[in-house]
Amino acid sequence: LWLNHNNIAGTDLLDFFTTIEWTDWAESTHFMRNEVVENGRVRIVDSYSISKPGANYTYPNVFALRRHKLKLMKQIIDVVPHNVKFVRLNEFERGPSLFIDNTVKEFD
């Protein structure tokens, strides 16, 4: 991406990574809903959970998001190192089902 393009959707790459806010959906705010809208009408249904990125999970740039993720990973490694497996992407791409089978055997 960096070598092939100087901008993303009209935004300079440097600005894209350093000045645009990044929101992490994986660490979102969950809340319950019991309504759906179908054909412009609101219908009551069984409660279900939806999520949206919260203000606590918005970072000023991609580097702040990465720093936060690395801190979380370090905490996990420190607390439960026996449950952590480092994987190279090419190992997974080579054979996803084989990788999953081997991981299940390793942690079973």
HELIX and SHEET records of a PDB file:
HELIX    1   1 LEU A   13  THR A   18  1                                   6    
HELIX    2   2 TRP A   25  GLU A   27  5                                   3    
HELIX    3   3 ALA A   55  TYR A   57  5                                   3    
HELIX    4   4 VAL A   62  VAL A   79  1                                  18    
HELIX    5   5 PRO A   81  ASN A   83  5                                   3    
HELIX    6   6 LEU A   89  ARG A   94  1                                   6    
HELIX    7   7 PRO A   96  PHE A  107  1                                  12    
SHEET    1   A 2 ASN A   7  ILE A   8  0                                        
SHEET    2   A 2 THR A  11  ASP A  12 -1                                        
SHEET    1   B 2 TRP A  22  THR A  23  0                                        
SHEET    2   B 2 THR A  58  TYR A  59 -1                                        
SHEET    1   C 2 SER A  28  GLU A  38  0                                        
SHEET    2   C 2 ARG A  41  PRO A  53 -1                                        
END                                                                             
